[in-house]
């Protein structure tokens, strides 16, 4: 599913985001990317999404070498990927339903199918009864669930999450991780960047540990 071959990322200000990173994540795996703040976790996810380009090396996603993608190909790549952010990035002037529907509307999904898929996604995260509410009326944990529903509503093969439990208490964090495990059980490849080591340690999944942009350990 994902392969990094000697990937480095150096920013214009001289900061070395990643250095000679090589690993392979198989289809259907659930993998945690860990490391200190600034270790390169977010940079790694951005390279998979083509939000950043490597300075050297090659990134493959689904058999496609991202080096060969032109700017017009990137939206198609991103439609195959779901992304969950730490700060939710919800639209607070739109209802929960409308927030989750956004990827389908952008994709041009027929209206009747939009309703069915949005409600199925909300049901999966336990928020079906909140569809007409606005995000501001929800708790932090519920807002994160809306973000997850939006990320999976278009049935992506790959789900990326950047510190999805960073602002949540331990009990809510465990619930959110359980949701990711549910999606992984039905075949979705899941990659989660997180520094919540106590929580990750309780889960039986592979862990890639970064340190100053280098791969320090691979718990394969």
Helices and strands as residue ranges (DSSP letters): E 2-10, E 16-25, E 30-35, H 41-48, E 56-61, E 64-65, G 66-68, H 71-79, E 81-84, H 96-107, H 111-124, G 128-130, G 135-137, H 140-152, E 158-162, H 170-185, E 189-193, H 197-201, E 206-211, E 214-218
